[in-house]
């Protein structure tokens, strides 16, 4: 059985303000891809992960989002995109 890594509750609550209720990696990735054209997700090697205290780094334009899981990285980037999008407010 594969355990689904969920995003932190606070991040989930912030996304819910924009009617995003997904918690899974694929659904969050697909939601992000509806709002941005390109991004880069990097899974960090063990030594940088220890140094930066994160396992994933998502690059979106000039912004960088560090997270413990890919789902969390997608959620953080999605939230930042939604918060900075004037047509969504």
CORRA-V816468 format. One record per pair of residues at least 4 apart in sequence whose ideal C-beta (glycine too) atoms are under 6 Angstrom apart, sorted by the first residue. I is the first residue (numbers start at 1). GAP is how many residues later the second one is. Records with the same first field share a line. If there is no record, write none. Layout:
I: GAP, GAP
//
This chain:
4: 20
5: 64, 66
6: 17
7: 4, 5, 16, 64, 65, 68
11: 64
14: 65
15: 5, 64
16: 5
18: 64
20: 11
22: 5, 6
25: 45, 46
28: 43, 46, 47
29: 45
31: 47
32: 42, 45, 46
35: 46
36: 45
39: 21
40: 19
41: 17
42: 15
43: 13
44: 4, 5, 11
48: 4
49: 6
54: 12, 13
55: 13
56: 11, 14, 17
57: 9
58: 7, 15, 19
59: 5
60: 17
65: 8, 11, 12
67: 5, 6, 9
68: 4
82: 6
//
